[in-house]
């Protein structure tokens, strides 16, 4: 075989990931997911009812699971080497089409969304099959994933020809079976780079937080006055507090836990549970918060309706509960203060429908800041030690 032939063969084959840093192409891929998140918020904002929220969460869950699949894939192969780069661009195009379909995904664009989503998932499985050809354990896990993916995408295709409760039921079943598949698959065959995997999920949380900032801008389109300025500042405080609660210590401890876990079954289960599953309520909570922020900025002096109020306060509570479960899974301890804060936020929903939206936002910001101050003082020594140890 000539050198040119060998080079060409290597160029067309997936290259196993060697570095743990997130590549520029992965960040580029995630930018398409930003649009998907924005469209989910728009879907719920256009139909601010419990039914509309349920639709938005279902679509977000389906899109989240497609993103998760590529996070696992690019933790095995280098996305910027060989033909994988072209496959990633193709997946981005398909995901972009799916995102554009979201506002009418249960009506006119249902079939187009299902076809675009099928292309995204099929590309993911094909790349995994190629990457696992010399790894029997990985191939076994990929085969199981291919089965659950085929079932989920088939149900979405069927849902595109249905409507009403049947359509919603098919969506819910597709999401449950697709996300539940990995629980039935032998997890020992998967491969992941711990630092890369943790960083990738941290960046997606950051991207979701960016959506809350975008929601502030969209909600203030009517004009800028004193109320809008105050609301924008408070919204930034809330987004900053959510950033602090995740990135200050939680993300560092979780990454160290994933890194120190034994390669194989233990590490893969932590990656599946802590990141693939438990990061979804965090991202969903931020998206619901964005819906509440958008409605708040539109009418700062009026009380929020019950659904936007529940989205803003309840969404933040879901985010905090995700942290509670995340900590429980990784260090087997319950964060009682974050659990209590989530309970208080849910209890405040009825009051939020009776006071100006700006006041509700101020209460939310004050509660989150108080939570951060409490944790910073209560666990000051532990926090300082962890941050310095984990940064080394």
C-alpha positions as CSV (number, residue, x, y, z in Angstrom):
1,X,0.0,0.0,0.0
2,X,1.4,3.4,-0.9
3,X,1.9,6.2,1.6
4,X,-0.8,8.3,-0.2
5,X,-3.3,5.4,0.1
6,X,-2.5,4.9,3.8
7,X,-2.9,8.6,4.5
8,X,-6.2,8.7,2.6
9,X,-7.5,5.7,4.5
10,X,-6.5,7.2,7.8
11,X,-8.0,10.5,6.8
12,X,-11.4,8.9,6.1
13,X,-11.5,6.9,9.4
14,X,-12.5,8.3,12.7
15,X,-9.6,9.2,15.0
16,X,-10.0,8.4,18.7
17,X,-9.9,11.4,21.0
18,X,-6.6,12.0,22.6
19,X,-7.1,15.5,24.2
20,X,-9.6,16.4,26.9
21,X,-10.2,20.0,25.8
22,X,-13.5,20.9,24.0
23,X,-12.8,21.6,20.4
24,X,-13.9,24.7,18.4
25,X,-16.1,22.4,16.2
26,X,-18.0,21.1,19.3
27,X,-18.6,24.7,20.4
28,X,-19.8,25.5,16.9
29,X,-22.2,22.5,17.1
30,X,-23.5,23.8,20.4
31,X,-24.4,27.1,18.8
32,X,-27.0,25.3,16.8
33,X,-28.4,23.9,20.1
34,X,-28.7,27.5,21.3
35,X,-31.2,28.1,18.5
36,X,-33.1,25.0,19.5
37,X,-33.3,26.2,23.1
38,X,-34.5,29.7,21.9
39,X,-37.2,28.1,19.8
40,X,-38.4,26.0,22.7
41,X,-38.8,29.1,24.8
42,X,-40.6,30.8,21.9
43,X,-42.9,27.8,21.6
44,X,-43.9,28.1,25.2
45,X,-44.2,31.9,25.1
46,X,-46.5,31.6,22.1
47,X,-48.8,29.3,24.0
48,X,-48.3,30.2,27.7
49,X,-50.5,27.5,29.1
50,X,-49.8,24.2,30.9
51,X,-50.3,22.5,27.5
52,X,-47.8,24.8,25.9
53,X,-45.3,24.3,28.6
54,X,-45.7,20.5,28.3
55,X,-45.1,20.8,24.6
56,X,-42.0,22.9,25.1
57,X,-40.5,20.5,27.7
58,X,-41.2,17.5,25.5
59,X,-39.4,19.1,22.5
60,X,-36.5,20.2,24.7
61,X,-36.2,16.7,26.1
62,X,-36.0,15.2,22.6
63,X,-33.5,17.8,21.4
64,X,-31.5,17.4,24.7
65,X,-31.1,13.7,24.1
66,X,-29.8,14.2,20.6
67,X,-27.2,16.7,22.0
68,X,-26.3,14.1,24.7
69,X,-25.6,11.5,22.1
70,X,-23.1,13.7,20.4
71,X,-21.5,14.6,23.7
72,X,-20.8,10.9,24.2
73,X,-19.7,10.4,20.6
74,X,-17.2,13.2,20.7
75,X,-15.8,11.9,23.9
76,X,-14.7,8.9,22.0
77,X,-13.7,10.3,18.6
78,X,-12.0,13.6,17.6
79,X,-14.7,15.6,15.8
80,X,-12.2,17.6,13.9
81,X,-10.3,14.8,12.3
82,X,-11.1,13.1,8.9
83,X,-14.6,12.6,7.6
84,X,-16.1,13.1,11.1
85,X,-15.8,16.8,10.6
86,X,-18.0,16.6,7.5
87,X,-20.5,14.4,9.4
88,X,-20.6,16.9,12.2
89,X,-21.5,19.7,9.8
90,X,-24.2,17.5,8.3
91,X,-25.6,16.8,11.8
92,X,-25.6,20.6,12.5
93,X,-27.6,21.2,9.3
94,X,-30.1,18.6,10.3
95,X,-30.3,19.9,13.8
96,X,-30.8,23.4,12.5
97,X,-33.7,22.3,10.4
98,X,-35.2,20.5,13.4
99,X,-34.8,23.7,15.5
100,X,-36.5,25.8,12.8
101,X,-39.5,23.4,12.9
102,X,-40.0,23.8,16.7
103,X,-42.6,26.6,16.8
104,X,-45.0,24.5,14.8
105,X,-43.7,21.0,15.6
106,X,-47.1,19.7,16.6
107,X,-48.8,21.1,13.5
108,X,-47.5,22.0,10.1
109,X,-43.8,21.1,10.5
110,X,-44.3,17.8,12.5
111,X,-43.1,15.5,9.7
112,X,-40.2,17.7,8.7
113,X,-39.0,17.9,12.3
114,X,-39.3,14.1,12.6
115,X,-37.3,13.5,9.4
116,X,-34.6,16.1,10.4
117,X,-34.3,14.6,13.9
118,X,-34.0,11.1,12.4
119,X,-31.1,12.4,10.3
120,X,-29.4,13.8,13.4
121,X,-29.8,10.6,15.3
122,X,-28.9,8.3,12.4
123,X,-25.6,10.2,11.8
124,X,-24.8,9.8,15.4
125,X,-25.4,6.0,15.4
126,X,-23.5,5.5,12.1
127,X,-20.4,7.4,13.5
128,X,-20.6,5.3,16.7
129,X,-20.8,2.1,14.7
130,X,-17.7,3.0,12.7
131,X,-15.8,4.2,15.8
132,X,-16.6,0.9,17.6
133,X,-15.5,-1.5,14.9
134,X,-12.3,-2.5,16.8
135,X,-13.9,-2.3,20.3
136,X,-16.4,-5.2,21.0
137,X,-17.5,-3.7,24.3
138,X,-18.4,-0.4,22.7
139,X,-20.0,-2.1,19.7
140,X,-22.3,-4.0,22.1
141,X,-23.4,-0.8,23.8
142,X,-23.9,1.0,20.5
143,X,-26.1,-1.8,19.2
144,X,-28.4,-1.5,22.2
145,X,-28.5,2.3,21.8
146,X,-29.3,1.9,18.1
147,X,-32.4,-0.2,19.0
148,X,-33.7,2.4,21.5
149,X,-33.0,5.2,19.1
150,X,-34.8,3.4,16.3
151,X,-37.9,3.0,18.5
152,X,-37.9,6.6,19.7
153,X,-37.5,8.1,16.2
154,X,-40.1,5.8,14.8
155,X,-42.6,6.9,17.4
156,X,-41.8,10.6,16.5
157,X,-42.5,9.8,12.9
158,X,-45.8,8.2,13.8
159,X,-46.6,11.2,16.0
160,X,-46.3,13.5,13.0
161,X,-49.4,11.8,11.5
162,X,-51.4,12.2,14.7
163,X,-52.8,15.1,16.7
164,X,-54.2,16.0,20.1
165,X,-53.7,13.7,23.0
166,X,-52.5,10.8,20.8
167,X,-49.7,13.0,19.4
168,X,-48.6,14.2,22.8
169,X,-48.7,10.6,24.1
170,X,-46.5,9.4,21.3
171,X,-44.1,12.1,22.0
172,X,-43.9,11.3,25.7
173,X,-43.5,7.6,25.0
174,X,-40.8,8.3,22.4
175,X,-38.9,10.4,24.9
176,X,-39.3,8.0,27.7
177,X,-38.2,5.0,25.7
178,X,-35.3,6.8,24.1
179,X,-34.0,8.2,27.3
180,X,-34.7,5.0,29.2
181,X,-32.8,2.9,26.8
182,X,-29.3,3.4,28.4
183,X,-30.7,2.1,31.7
184,X,-31.2,-1.3,30.0
185,X,-27.9,-1.3,28.1
186,X,-24.7,-2.7,29.5
187,X,-22.9,0.6,30.5
188,X,-19.5,-1.0,30.7
189,X,-18.8,-0.7,27.0
190,X,-19.0,3.1,26.7
191,X,-15.8,5.2,26.6
192,X,-15.5,8.8,27.8
193,X,-12.8,11.4,28.6
194,X,-13.8,12.7,32.1
195,X,-12.6,16.3,31.8
196,X,-13.9,16.7,28.3
197,X,-17.3,15.3,29.3
198,X,-17.6,17.5,32.3
199,X,-16.5,20.6,30.5
200,X,-18.9,19.9,27.6
201,X,-21.9,19.8,30.0
202,X,-20.7,22.8,31.9
203,X,-20.6,24.7,28.6
204,X,-24.2,23.7,27.7
205,X,-25.4,25.0,31.1
206,X,-23.6,28.2,30.3
207,X,-25.3,28.3,26.9
208,X,-28.7,27.8,28.5
209,X,-28.0,30.7,30.9
210,X,-27.3,32.7,27.8
211,X,-30.8,32.0,26.7
212,X,-32.1,33.7,29.9
213,X,-30.2,36.8,28.9
214,X,-31.6,36.6,25.4
215,X,-35.1,36.4,26.9
216,X,-34.5,39.7,28.7
217,X,-33.7,41.3,25.4
218,X,-36.7,39.8,23.6
219,X,-39.0,40.8,26.5
220,X,-37.9,44.4,26.4
221,X,-38.7,45.1,22.7
222,X,-41.5,47.5,23.6
223,X,-39.0,50.0,24.8
224,X,-36.6,50.8,27.7
225,X,-37.8,52.7,30.8
226,X,-36.9,52.7,34.5
227,X,-38.9,49.5,35.1
228,X,-37.2,47.7,32.2
229,X,-33.7,48.8,33.4
230,X,-34.4,47.5,37.0
231,X,-35.9,44.2,35.6
232,X,-32.8,43.7,33.3
233,X,-30.4,44.2,36.2
234,X,-32.4,41.8,38.4
235,X,-32.6,39.3,35.6
236,X,-28.8,39.5,35.3
237,X,-28.5,39.0,39.0
238,X,-30.7,35.8,38.8
239,X,-28.7,34.5,35.8
240,X,-25.4,35.3,37.6
241,X,-26.6,33.5,40.8
242,X,-27.5,30.4,38.8
243,X,-24.0,30.5,37.2
244,X,-22.4,30.8,40.7
245,X,-24.4,28.0,42.2
246,X,-23.2,25.6,39.5
247,X,-19.7,26.7,38.6
248,X,-18.3,27.9,41.9
249,X,-17.8,24.4,43.5
250,X,-20.4,22.0,42.2
251,X,-19.0,21.6,38.7
252,X,-15.5,21.2,40.1
253,X,-16.4,18.5,42.6
254,X,-18.4,16.6,40.0
255,X,-15.6,16.6,37.5
256,X,-13.1,15.3,40.1
257,X,-15.6,12.6,41.1
258,X,-15.9,11.5,37.4
259,X,-12.2,11.6,36.9
260,X,-11.4,9.5,40.0
261,X,-14.1,6.9,39.2
262,X,-12.8,3.6,37.9
263,X,-12.8,3.5,34.1
264,X,-15.6,1.4,32.7
265,X,-18.9,0.7,34.4
266,X,-18.5,3.0,37.4
267,X,-17.4,6.0,35.4
268,X,-19.9,5.4,32.7
269,X,-22.8,5.2,35.1
270,X,-21.7,8.4,36.8
271,X,-21.5,10.1,33.4
272,X,-24.9,8.8,32.4
273,X,-26.7,9.6,35.7
274,X,-25.0,12.9,36.7
275,X,-24.6,14.4,33.3
276,X,-26.9,12.9,30.7
277,X,-29.9,12.6,33.0
278,X,-29.5,15.1,35.9
279,X,-28.3,18.0,33.7
280,X,-31.6,17.9,31.8
281,X,-33.6,19.3,34.8
282,X,-31.0,22.0,35.2
283,X,-31.3,23.1,31.5
284,X,-35.1,22.7,31.5
285,X,-35.3,24.8,34.6
286,X,-33.2,27.6,33.0
287,X,-35.4,27.5,29.9
288,X,-38.6,27.8,32.0
289,X,-36.9,30.7,33.9
290,X,-36.3,32.3,30.5
291,X,-40.0,32.1,29.7
292,X,-40.8,33.8,33.0
293,X,-38.2,36.5,32.3
294,X,-39.6,37.2,28.8
295,X,-43.1,37.7,30.2
296,X,-41.8,39.8,33.1
297,X,-39.9,42.2,30.8
298,X,-43.0,42.6,28.6
299,X,-45.1,43.9,31.5
300,X,-43.0,44.7,34.6
301,X,-45.8,46.5,36.4
302,X,-48.5,43.7,36.0
303,X,-48.7,40.5,37.9
304,X,-47.7,37.4,36.1
305,X,-50.2,34.9,35.0
306,X,-50.0,31.5,36.8
307,X,-48.1,29.7,34.1
308,X,-45.3,32.3,33.6
309,X,-45.1,32.7,37.4
310,X,-44.8,28.9,37.8
311,X,-42.3,28.9,35.0
312,X,-40.0,31.5,36.5
313,X,-40.2,30.4,40.2
314,X,-40.8,26.7,39.5
315,X,-38.2,26.6,36.8
316,X,-35.6,27.9,39.2
317,X,-36.8,25.4,41.8
318,X,-36.3,22.6,39.2
319,X,-32.8,23.9,38.6
320,X,-32.0,23.8,42.3
321,X,-33.6,20.3,42.7
322,X,-31.3,19.2,39.8
323,X,-28.4,20.3,41.9
324,X,-29.7,18.5,45.0
325,X,-30.0,15.2,43.0
326,X,-26.6,15.9,41.3
327,X,-24.9,16.3,44.7
328,X,-26.7,13.2,46.1
329,X,-25.5,11.1,43.1
330,X,-21.9,12.2,43.3
331,X,-21.1,12.7,47.0
332,X,-24.2,11.0,48.6
333,X,-25.2,14.0,50.6
334,X,-28.3,16.2,50.4
335,X,-28.0,19.9,50.1
336,X,-30.7,20.9,52.5
337,X,-30.4,24.6,51.9
338,X,-30.9,24.3,48.2
339,X,-33.8,21.9,48.8
340,X,-35.4,24.4,51.2
341,X,-34.9,27.2,48.7
342,X,-36.7,25.2,46.0
343,X,-39.6,24.5,48.3
344,X,-39.9,28.2,49.1
345,X,-39.9,29.2,45.5
346,X,-42.7,26.8,44.7
347,X,-44.7,28.1,47.7
348,X,-44.3,31.7,46.3
349,X,-46.0,30.9,43.0
350,X,-49.6,31.9,44.2
351,X,-48.2,35.2,45.6
352,X,-46.5,35.9,42.3
353,X,-49.8,36.0,40.5
354,X,-51.0,38.9,42.8
355,X,-48.0,41.2,42.9
356,X,-46.1,43.1,40.1
357,X,-43.8,40.9,38.0
358,X,-40.9,43.2,38.9
359,X,-41.5,42.5,42.6
360,X,-41.6,38.7,41.9
361,X,-38.3,39.0,40.1
362,X,-36.8,41.0,42.9
363,X,-37.9,38.4,45.4
364,X,-36.3,35.6,43.3
365,X,-33.0,37.5,43.0
366,X,-32.9,38.2,46.7
367,X,-33.6,34.6,47.6
368,X,-30.8,33.3,45.3
369,X,-28.3,35.9,46.6
370,X,-29.2,35.0,50.2
371,X,-28.6,31.3,49.3
372,X,-25.2,32.1,47.9
373,X,-24.2,34.2,50.9
374,X,-25.4,31.6,53.3
375,X,-23.4,28.9,51.6
376,X,-20.3,31.1,51.2
377,X,-20.3,31.8,55.0
378,X,-21.5,28.4,56.2
379,X,-19.0,26.5,54.2
380,X,-16.3,29.1,53.8
381,X,-13.4,26.9,54.8
382,X,-14.6,23.9,52.9
383,X,-15.3,25.9,49.8
384,X,-11.9,27.5,49.9
385,X,-10.1,24.2,50.4
386,X,-12.1,22.5,47.6
387,X,-11.6,25.3,45.1
388,X,-7.8,25.4,45.6
389,X,-7.4,21.6,45.7
390,X,-9.6,21.0,42.6
391,X,-7.9,23.8,40.7
392,X,-4.5,22.2,41.1
